[in-house]
Amino acid sequence: MNSIKAIVFDLGNVLIPFDYNVMINRLNIIRKNLGDEYYELYKKNYHVHRQFEKGELTSEEFIRINLEWLDNKITSDKFCYLYSDIFKLNEATISLLPALKAKYRLFLLSNTNVIHKKYGYEHYKFLKLFDRLFLSHEEGAVKPEEKIYRTVEKFSGFKSTEHLFVDDIAEYIEGAKNIGWQAIQFFSAEQLTAELKAYNIL
């Protein structure tokens, strides 16, 4: 019998894979190499992305900066659409959620931002299966900062060891383990299913 009471899922690339190449290719149609040049600036200035994920930049500030990187070739509305139309559903992982919800508290813990939420994934029905969504821009902290994991604990009321975390990024898995959570690094729905069975969860 395992001690797990809460299962905490990451969002991006676990439940909804994303691909910035979709955006890059569309921008390259607007002007040759616009997307490639933009994405190089985006990666080079990744601190801007992080500040937005932590809620330290407003949407208006973030959009203004990104439009400058794009030489103002598109409108703010077009940017929000292109920036967010990069997600698809991982149906195989999502299909595990109802069985897990029957026995465990389910939480979502994601480094994300308000534009991706509003224009990208907010409408997905599977999100209703979670007891609560912990989104970095709303919590003022990002994985692997201890604060964001502790925020989940404070809400759940469970011991650290009673949380099982599923994330695709090793650094974020280590952040969870460092405070006593159990954790599974995600590679595929098949691998996750096998590991959940090993925990006697499925």
C-alpha positions in Angstrom: 0.0 0.0 0.0 1.5 3.4 -1.0 1.3 6.5 1.1 0.2 8.8 -1.8 -2.8 11.0 -1.2 -2.3 13.7 -3.9 -1.0 13.3 -7.5 0.4 16.6 -8.9 0.7 16.9 -12.7 2.7 19.2 -14.8 0.8 20.6 -17.8 3.1 21.3 -20.8 4.5 18.3 -22.6 2.8 15.9 -20.1 -0.9 16.7 -20.7 -0.6 19.2 -23.6 2.5 18.9 -25.8 3.6 22.2 -27.3 5.8 23.1 -30.3 7.1 26.6 -30.8 8.0 25.6 -34.4 4.3 26.1 -35.3 4.6 29.7 -34.4 8.1 30.1 -36.0 6.9 28.7 -39.3 3.9 31.0 -39.4 6.1 34.0 -38.7 8.5 33.0 -41.4 5.6 33.3 -43.9 5.0 36.9 -42.8 8.6 37.8 -43.6 11.5 35.5 -44.5 13.3 34.4 -41.3 11.1 36.5 -39.0 10.2 33.5 -36.9 13.8 32.2 -36.6 15.2 35.6 -35.7 12.4 36.2 -33.2 12.9 32.8 -31.5 16.6 33.5 -31.1 15.8 36.7 -29.3 13.2 35.0 -27.2 15.7 32.3 -26.1 18.5 34.9 -25.6 16.2 36.9 -23.3 14.6 34.0 -21.5 14.6 36.0 -18.3 11.7 37.9 -19.9 9.8 34.7 -20.3 10.5 33.8 -16.7 9.4 37.2 -15.4 6.1 36.8 -17.2 5.6 33.3 -15.8 6.1 34.6 -12.3 3.6 37.4 -12.9 6.3 40.1 -12.7 5.4 41.4 -16.1 1.9 42.4 -17.2 0.5 41.0 -20.5 0.8 44.5 -22.0 4.5 44.7 -21.1 5.3 41.2 -22.4 3.4 41.8 -25.6 5.2 45.1 -26.2 8.6 43.5 -25.7 7.8 40.6 -28.1 6.3 42.9 -30.7 9.6 44.9 -30.7 11.5 41.6 -31.3 9.1 41.0 -34.2 9.7 44.5 -35.7 6.0 45.2 -35.0 5.1 43.1 -38.1 2.0 41.8 -36.4 -0.7 43.1 -34.0 -1.0 42.3 -30.3 -4.0 40.1 -31.0 -2.2 38.2 -33.7 0.7 37.7 -31.4 -1.4 36.3 -28.7 -3.0 33.9 -31.2 0.3 32.7 -32.7 2.0 32.5 -29.4 -0.7 30.3 -27.9 -1.8 28.1 -30.9 1.1 25.7 -30.2 -0.7 23.1 -28.0 -2.3 19.8 -28.6 -3.8 17.2 -26.3 -1.9 14.1 -25.1 -5.1 12.0 -25.0 -3.2 8.9 -23.7 -2.1 10.8 -20.5 -5.4 12.6 -20.1 -7.3 9.3 -20.2 -5.5 8.3 -17.0 -7.0 11.2 -15.0 -10.6 9.9 -14.3 -9.3 6.7 -12.7 -6.8 8.6 -10.6 -9.4 11.2 -9.5 -11.6 8.4 -8.1 -8.9 7.6 -5.4 -6.6 10.6 -5.1 -6.7 14.4 -4.9 -5.5 15.7 -8.3 -3.6 19.0 -8.7 -2.0 20.8 -11.6 1.3 22.6 -11.1 2.6 24.5 -14.1 5.1 27.2 -15.1 2.8 29.1 -17.4 1.5 32.5 -18.2 -1.7 34.4 -18.6 -1.6 34.6 -22.4 -1.1 30.8 -22.8 -3.9 30.2 -20.3 -6.4 32.6 -22.0 -5.6 31.9 -25.6 -4.2 28.4 -25.5 -5.5 25.9 -23.0 -8.1 27.4 -20.7 -11.0 25.8 -22.6 -9.8 22.2 -22.3 -12.4 20.2 -20.4 -10.0 17.8 -18.7 -8.8 20.7 -16.5 -12.1 20.3 -14.5 -10.8 17.0 -13.2 -8.2 18.8 -11.0 -9.1 19.9 -7.5 -7.0 23.0 -8.1 -4.7 24.5 -10.7 -1.4 26.0 -9.3 -0.2 28.3 -12.1 3.1 30.1 -11.7 1.9 33.5 -12.8 -0.9 33.4 -10.2 1.3 32.1 -7.4 4.3 34.4 -8.0 6.8 31.5 -8.1 8.1 29.0 -10.6 9.3 25.4 -10.4 11.9 24.5 -9.1 11.5 27.2 -6.4 10.5 25.6 -3.1 7.7 28.2 -2.6 5.5 26.8 -5.3 5.6 23.2 -4.1 4.9 24.4 -0.5 1.9 26.3 -1.8 0.4 23.0 -3.0 1.2 21.4 0.3 -0.5 24.2 2.2 -3.7 23.8 0.2 -3.7 20.0 0.3 -3.0 19.7 4.0 -1.0 16.5 3.3 2.5 15.6 4.3 5.3 16.1 1.8 5.8 12.4 1.3 2.1 12.0 0.5 2.5 13.9 -2.8 3.5 12.3 -6.1 4.7 14.7 -8.8 4.7 14.0 -12.5 6.8 16.3 -14.7 8.9 16.0 -17.8 11.8 18.2 -16.7 14.4 16.6 -14.4 15.2 19.9 -12.7 11.6 20.3 -11.5 11.4 16.6 -10.4 14.5 17.2 -8.3 12.9 20.3 -6.8 10.0 18.2 -5.7 12.2 15.4 -4.3 14.3 17.9 -2.4 11.3 18.8 -0.2 10.2 15.1 0.3 7.8 14.6 -2.5 7.8 11.3 -4.5 8.2 11.9 -8.2 8.1 10.4 -11.6 9.8 12.0 -14.6 7.5 11.8 -17.6 8.7 10.4 -20.9 5.5 8.9 -22.3 2.0 7.9 -21.3 3.0 4.2 -21.5 6.0 4.7 -19.2 3.9 6.8 -16.8 1.2 4.1 -16.7 3.8 1.4 -15.9 5.3 3.5 -13.1 1.9 4.3 -11.6 1.2 0.5 -11.6 4.5 0.0 -9.8 3.3 2.4 -7.1 0.0 0.4 -7.0 -1.8 3.5 -8.0 -3.3 2.1 -11.2 
